[in-house]
Amino acid sequence: MTSQLVCRPEQHLPVAILRVSGVLDAMTREALEHAVGHALSAQPEALLIDVSALEIPDPAALDVLSAVVCRTVDWPAVPIVLCGAGPETAKAIAAWPDCAAVSTATSCAEALAGTKAEPEPRRIRVRLRPVPDACRQVRQLVTQTCAAWHLNELAGTAALVATELVANVVRHAHTTMEFTVGLRDGRVCLTVRDGSRRLPRPKDPGVNDAGGRGLHLVRELTDAWGVLPVSDGKVVWTHLTAGAAG
């Protein structure tokens, strides 16, 4: 009998809630990955995943849940809370290595109340056309934003990274983009969402390669970066730790 998994978004912003029901196993993993990625692509303040109706038939299924959720913990400024897990599942989740950013709650109502009690993250989001002037616009936005957040020591690096992210869309994706700069827990997060499903590949700059340095610089100048594929394109994300710019 084929396993079935239903992932139902109940709320998108400012806090995303995803209700998951059915059987989780190797066959249904892709559905969970797609749903979690789609929820994260909107960059909510937190993602609550309700697993109270999720069937986890054996320990291997817990490994599947861990692989999907822990893979996303570096996504900038989006805490993930698993709601409604049974005692044994919650205990197993707490023991996951390298997954301290994922927490548990008795219910999504409890988790939602907790997110409202936390300070609201700072976030600025703009839409840009894929034209060369977008690079100037985003560089100016990030410089001014860092100044407003009293992060002048990070402004130059963040502006350069933002410029390269946007330039990559202008050169290769050729679609309208959504740029976001955010600050939470001491991390400055820069993300660009575009409408191309072509994934970027960083490469060392060549002598005659005018565009080769872009993602190479992003990789060198940030604490972490990644690409989140979504159904209508992708989101390239980075984060830098405030006070750690060199």
Contacts in CASP RR format, 6 or more apart in sequence:
PFRMAT RR
TARGET T0000
AUTHOR 0000-0000-0000
METHOD contacts of the structure
MODEL  1
MTSQLVCRPEQHLPVAILRVSGVLDAMTREALEHAVGHALSAQPEALLID
VSALEIPDPAALDVLSAVVCRTVDWPAVPIVLCGAGPETAKAIAAWPDCA
AVSTATSCAEALAGTKAEPEPRRIRVRLRPVPDACRQVRQLVTQTCAAWH
LNELAGTAALVATELVANVVRHAHTTMEFTVGLRDGRVCLTVRDGSRRLP
RPKDPGVNDAGGRGLHLVRELTDAWGVLPVSDGKVVWTHLTAGAAG
2 27 0 8 1.000
3 22 0 8 1.000
3 23 0 8 1.000
3 24 0 8 1.000
3 25 0 8 1.000
3 27 0 8 1.000
3 28 0 8 1.000
4 22 0 8 1.000
4 23 0 8 1.000
4 28 0 8 1.000
5 20 0 8 1.000
5 21 0 8 1.000
5 22 0 8 1.000
5 23 0 8 1.000
5 24 0 8 1.000
5 28 0 8 1.000
5 31 0 8 1.000
5 32 0 8 1.000
6 19 0 8 1.000
6 20 0 8 1.000
6 21 0 8 1.000
6 22 0 8 1.000
7 18 0 8 1.000
7 19 0 8 1.000
7 20 0 8 1.000
7 31 0 8 1.000
7 32 0 8 1.000
7 34 0 8 1.000
7 35 0 8 1.000
7 36 0 8 1.000
8 18 0 8 1.000
8 19 0 8 1.000
8 20 0 8 1.000
8 21 0 8 1.000
9 16 0 8 1.000
9 17 0 8 1.000
9 18 0 8 1.000
9 19 0 8 1.000
9 35 0 8 1.000
9 38 0 8 1.000
9 39 0 8 1.000
10 17 0 8 1.000
10 18 0 8 1.000
10 19 0 8 1.000
10 50 0 8 1.000
11 17 0 8 1.000
12 39 0 8 1.000
12 42 0 8 1.000
12 44 0 8 1.000
13 42 0 8 1.000
13 44 0 8 1.000
13 45 0 8 1.000
14 44 0 8 1.000
14 45 0 8 1.000
15 44 0 8 1.000
15 45 0 8 1.000
15 46 0 8 1.000
15 47 0 8 1.000
15 48 0 8 1.000
15 112 0 8 1.000
15 115 0 8 1.000
16 39 0 8 1.000
16 40 0 8 1.000
16 42 0 8 1.000
16 44 0 8 1.000
16 46 0 8 1.000
16 47 0 8 1.000
16 48 0 8 1.000
17 48 0 8 1.000
17 50 0 8 1.000
17 108 0 8 1.000
17 112 0 8 1.000
18 35 0 8 1.000
18 36 0 8 1.000
18 39 0 8 1.000
18 47 0 8 1.000
18 48 0 8 1.000
18 49 0 8 1.000
18 50 0 8 1.000
19 50 0 8 1.000
19 53 0 8 1.000
20 32 0 8 1.000
20 35 0 8 1.000
20 49 0 8 1.000
20 50 0 8 1.000
20 51 0 8 1.000
20 53 0 8 1.000
20 54 0 8 1.000
21 53 0 8 1.000
21 54 0 8 1.000
22 28 0 8 1.000
22 53 0 8 1.000
22 54 0 8 1.000
22 55 0 8 1.000
23 55 0 8 1.000
23 57 0 8 1.000
23 61 0 8 1.000
24 32 0 8 1.000
24 54 0 8 1.000
24 55 0 8 1.000
24 56 0 8 1.000
24 61 0 8 1.000
24 64 0 8 1.000
24 65 0 8 1.000
25 57 0 8 1.000
25 60 0 8 1.000
25 61 0 8 1.000
25 64 0 8 1.000
26 60 0 8 1.000
26 64 0 8 1.000
29 64 0 8 1.000
29 67 0 8 1.000
29 68 0 8 1.000
32 64 0 8 1.000
32 65 0 8 1.000
32 68 0 8 1.000
33 68 0 8 1.000
34 231 0 8 1.000
36 47 0 8 1.000
36 49 0 8 1.000
36 68 0 8 1.000
36 69 0 8 1.000
36 72 0 8 1.000
37 72 0 8 1.000
37 228 0 8 1.000
37 230 0 8 1.000
38 230 0 8 1.000
38 231 0 8 1.000
39 47 0 8 1.000
40 47 0 8 1.000
40 72 0 8 1.000
40 75 0 8 1.000
40 78 0 8 1.000
40 228 0 8 1.000
41 193 0 8 1.000
41 228 0 8 1.000
41 230 0 8 1.000
41 235 0 8 1.000
43 76 0 8 1.000
43 77 0 8 1.000
43 78 0 8 1.000
43 123 0 8 1.000
43 125 0 8 1.000
43 180 0 8 1.000
43 191 0 8 1.000
43 235 0 8 1.000
44 78 0 8 1.000
45 77 0 8 1.000
45 78 0 8 1.000
45 115 0 8 1.000
45 120 0 8 1.000
45 121 0 8 1.000
46 78 0 8 1.000
46 79 0 8 1.000
46 80 0 8 1.000
46 81 0 8 1.000
46 111 0 8 1.000
46 115 0 8 1.000
47 78 0 8 1.000
47 79 0 8 1.000
47 80 0 8 1.000
47 81 0 8 1.000
48 81 0 8 1.000
48 83 0 8 1.000
48 105 0 8 1.000
48 108 0 8 1.000
48 111 0 8 1.000
48 112 0 8 1.000
48 115 0 8 1.000
49 69 0 8 1.000
49 80 0 8 1.000
49 81 0 8 1.000
49 82 0 8 1.000
49 83 0 8 1.000
50 83 0 8 1.000
50 84 0 8 1.000
50 108 0 8 1.000
51 65 0 8 1.000
51 82 0 8 1.000
51 83 0 8 1.000
51 84 0 8 1.000
51 85 0 8 1.000
51 89 0 8 1.000
52 83 0 8 1.000
52 84 0 8 1.000
52 85 0 8 1.000
52 107 0 8 1.000
56 62 0 8 1.000
56 65 0 8 1.000
56 89 0 8 1.000
59 92 0 8 1.000
62 89 0 8 1.000
62 92 0 8 1.000
62 93 0 8 1.000
65 93 0 8 1.000
66 93 0 8 1.000
66 96 0 8 1.000
66 99 0 8 1.000
69 80 0 8 1.000
69 82 0 8 1.000
69 99 0 8 1.000
69 102 0 8 1.000
70 96 0 8 1.000
70 98 0 8 1.000
70 99 0 8 1.000
70 102 0 8 1.000
72 78 0 8 1.000
72 80 0 8 1.000
73 80 0 8 1.000
73 98 0 8 1.000
73 99 0 8 1.000
73 101 0 8 1.000
73 102 0 8 1.000
74 224 0 8 1.000
74 226 0 8 1.000
74 239 0 8 1.000
75 228 0 8 1.000
75 237 0 8 1.000
76 182 0 8 1.000
76 184 0 8 1.000
76 187 0 8 1.000
76 189 0 8 1.000
76 190 0 8 1.000
76 191 0 8 1.000
76 237 0 8 1.000
76 238 0 8 1.000
76 239 0 8 1.000
77 121 0 8 1.000
77 123 0 8 1.000
77 182 0 8 1.000
77 183 0 8 1.000
77 184 0 8 1.000
77 185 0 8 1.000
77 187 0 8 1.000
77 189 0 8 1.000
77 239 0 8 1.000
79 101 0 8 1.000
79 103 0 8 1.000
79 115 0 8 1.000
80 101 0 8 1.000
80 102 0 8 1.000
80 103 0 8 1.000
81 102 0 8 1.000
81 103 0 8 1.000
81 104 0 8 1.000
81 105 0 8 1.000
81 108 0 8 1.000
81 111 0 8 1.000
81 115 0 8 1.000
82 90 0 8 1.000
82 93 0 8 1.000
82 102 0 8 1.000
82 103 0 8 1.000
82 104 0 8 1.000
82 105 0 8 1.000
83 104 0 8 1.000
83 105 0 8 1.000
83 106 0 8 1.000
83 107 0 8 1.000
83 108 0 8 1.000
83 110 0 8 1.000
83 111 0 8 1.000
84 104 0 8 1.000
84 105 0 8 1.000
84 106 0 8 1.000
84 107 0 8 1.000
84 108 0 8 1.000
85 93 0 8 1.000
85 104 0 8 1.000
90 104 0 8 1.000
93 99 0 8 1.000
93 102 0 8 1.000
93 104 0 8 1.000
94 104 0 8 1.000
96 102 0 8 1.000
105 111 0 8 1.000
121 182 0 8 1.000
121 183 0 8 1.000
121 184 0 8 1.000
122 149 0 8 1.000
122 182 0 8 1.000
122 183 0 8 1.000
122 184 0 8 1.000
123 180 0 8 1.000
123 181 0 8 1.000
123 182 0 8 1.000
123 183 0 8 1.000
124 141 0 8 1.000
124 145 0 8 1.000
124 180 0 8 1.000
124 181 0 8 1.000
124 182 0 8 1.000
125 178 0 8 1.000
125 179 0 8 1.000
125 180 0 8 1.000
126 137 0 8 1.000
126 138 0 8 1.000
126 141 0 8 1.000
126 178 0 8 1.000
126 179 0 8 1.000
126 180 0 8 1.000
127 176 0 8 1.000
127 177 0 8 1.000
127 178 0 8 1.000
127 179 0 8 1.000
128 134 0 8 1.000
128 137 0 8 1.000
128 138 0 8 1.000
128 166 0 8 1.000
128 176 0 8 1.000
128 177 0 8 1.000
128 178 0 8 1.000
128 179 0 8 1.000
129 176 0 8 1.000
130 169 0 8 1.000
130 170 0 8 1.000
130 173 0 8 1.000
130 174 0 8 1.000
130 175 0 8 1.000
130 176 0 8 1.000
130 177 0 8 1.000
130 194 0 8 1.000
131 170 0 8 1.000
132 170 0 8 1.000
134 166 0 8 1.000
134 169 0 8 1.000
134 170 0 8 1.000
134 177 0 8 1.000
135 163 0 8 1.000
135 166 0 8 1.000
135 167 0 8 1.000
135 170 0 8 1.000
138 159 0 8 1.000
138 162 0 8 1.000
138 163 0 8 1.000
138 165 0 8 1.000
138 166 0 8 1.000
138 179 0 8 1.000
139 159 0 8 1.000
139 160 0 8 1.000
139 162 0 8 1.000
139 163 0 8 1.000
141 162 0 8 1.000
141 179 0 8 1.000
141 181 0 8 1.000
142 155 0 8 1.000
142 158 0 8 1.000
142 159 0 8 1.000
142 162 0 8 1.000
142 181 0 8 1.000
142 190 0 8 1.000
143 155 0 8 1.000
143 156 0 8 1.000
143 159 0 8 1.000
145 181 0 8 1.000
146 152 0 8 1.000
146 154 0 8 1.000
146 155 0 8 1.000
146 156 0 8 1.000
146 158 0 8 1.000
146 159 0 8 1.000
146 188 0 8 1.000
147 155 0 8 1.000
149 183 0 8 1.000
151 158 0 8 1.000
151 183 0 8 1.000
151 188 0 8 1.000
151 242 0 8 1.000
151 243 0 8 1.000
153 243 0 8 1.000
153 245 0 8 1.000
154 188 0 8 1.000
154 240 0 8 1.000
154 242 0 8 1.000
154 243 0 8 1.000
154 245 0 8 1.000
156 245 0 8 1.000
157 221 0 8 1.000
157 240 0 8 1.000
157 245 0 8 1.000
157 246 0 8 1.000
158 181 0 8 1.000
158 188 0 8 1.000
158 190 0 8 1.000
158 240 0 8 1.000
158 245 0 8 1.000
160 217 0 8 1.000
160 221 0 8 1.000
161 190 0 8 1.000
161 217 0 8 1.000
161 218 0 8 1.000
161 221 0 8 1.000
161 222 0 8 1.000
161 238 0 8 1.000
161 240 0 8 1.000
162 179 0 8 1.000
162 181 0 8 1.000
162 190 0 8 1.000
164 213 0 8 1.000
164 214 0 8 1.000
164 215 0 8 1.000
164 217 0 8 1.000
164 218 0 8 1.000
165 179 0 8 1.000
165 190 0 8 1.000
165 192 0 8 1.000
165 218 0 8 1.000
165 236 0 8 1.000
165 238 0 8 1.000
166 177 0 8 1.000
166 179 0 8 1.000
166 192 0 8 1.000
167 211 0 8 1.000
167 214 0 8 1.000
168 192 0 8 1.000
168 200 0 8 1.000
168 214 0 8 1.000
168 215 0 8 1.000
168 236 0 8 1.000
169 175 0 8 1.000
169 177 0 8 1.000
169 192 0 8 1.000
169 194 0 8 1.000
169 196 0 8 1.000
171 211 0 8 1.000
172 196 0 8 1.000
172 198 0 8 1.000
172 200 0 8 1.000
173 194 0 8 1.000
173 195 0 8 1.000
173 196 0 8 1.000
173 198 0 8 1.000
174 196 0 8 1.000
175 194 0 8 1.000
175 195 0 8 1.000
175 196 0 8 1.000
176 194 0 8 1.000
176 195 0 8 1.000
177 192 0 8 1.000
177 193 0 8 1.000
177 194 0 8 1.000
177 195 0 8 1.000
178 192 0 8 1.000
178 193 0 8 1.000
178 194 0 8 1.000
179 190 0 8 1.000
179 191 0 8 1.000
179 192 0 8 1.000
180 189 0 8 1.000
180 190 0 8 1.000
180 191 0 8 1.000
180 192 0 8 1.000
180 193 0 8 1.000
181 188 0 8 1.000
181 189 0 8 1.000
181 190 0 8 1.000
182 188 0 8 1.000
182 189 0 8 1.000
182 190 0 8 1.000
183 189 0 8 1.000
183 242 0 8 1.000
186 241 0 8 1.000
186 242 0 8 1.000
187 223 0 8 1.000
187 239 0 8 1.000
187 240 0 8 1.000
187 241 0 8 1.000
187 242 0 8 1.000
188 239 0 8 1.000
188 240 0 8 1.000
188 241 0 8 1.000
188 242 0 8 1.000
189 237 0 8 1.000
189 238 0 8 1.000
189 239 0 8 1.000
190 237 0 8 1.000
190 238 0 8 1.000
190 239 0 8 1.000
190 240 0 8 1.000
191 235 0 8 1.000
191 236 0 8 1.000
191 237 0 8 1.000
191 238 0 8 1.000
192 235 0 8 1.000
192 236 0 8 1.000
193 230 0 8 1.000
193 233 0 8 1.000
193 234 0 8 1.000
193 235 0 8 1.000
193 236 0 8 1.000
194 233 0 8 1.000
194 234 0 8 1.000
195 232 0 8 1.000
195 233 0 8 1.000
195 234 0 8 1.000
196 233 0 8 1.000
196 234 0 8 1.000
197 229 0 8 1.000
197 232 0 8 1.000
197 233 0 8 1.000
197 234 0 8 1.000
198 234 0 8 1.000
199 227 0 8 1.000
199 229 0 8 1.000
199 234 0 8 1.000
200 215 0 8 1.000
200 227 0 8 1.000
200 236 0 8 1.000
201 215 0 8 1.000
202 214 0 8 1.000
202 215 0 8 1.000
202 216 0 8 1.000
202 218 0 8 1.000
202 219 0 8 1.000
203 209 0 8 1.000
203 212 0 8 1.000
203 215 0 8 1.000
203 216 0 8 1.000
204 212 0 8 1.000
204 216 0 8 1.000
205 211 0 8 1.000
205 212 0 8 1.000
205 213 0 8 1.000
205 214 0 8 1.000
205 216 0 8 1.000
206 212 0 8 1.000
218 225 0 8 1.000
218 238 0 8 1.000
219 225 0 8 1.000
221 240 0 8 1.000
222 238 0 8 1.000
222 239 0 8 1.000
222 240 0 8 1.000
223 239 0 8 1.000
223 240 0 8 1.000
223 241 0 8 1.000
223 244 0 8 1.000
224 238 0 8 1.000
224 239 0 8 1.000
225 236 0 8 1.000
225 237 0 8 1.000
225 238 0 8 1.000
225 239 0 8 1.000
226 236 0 8 1.000
226 237 0 8 1.000
226 238 0 8 1.000
227 234 0 8 1.000
227 235 0 8 1.000
227 236 0 8 1.000
227 237 0 8 1.000
228 234 0 8 1.000
228 235 0 8 1.000
228 236 0 8 1.000
228 237 0 8 1.000
END
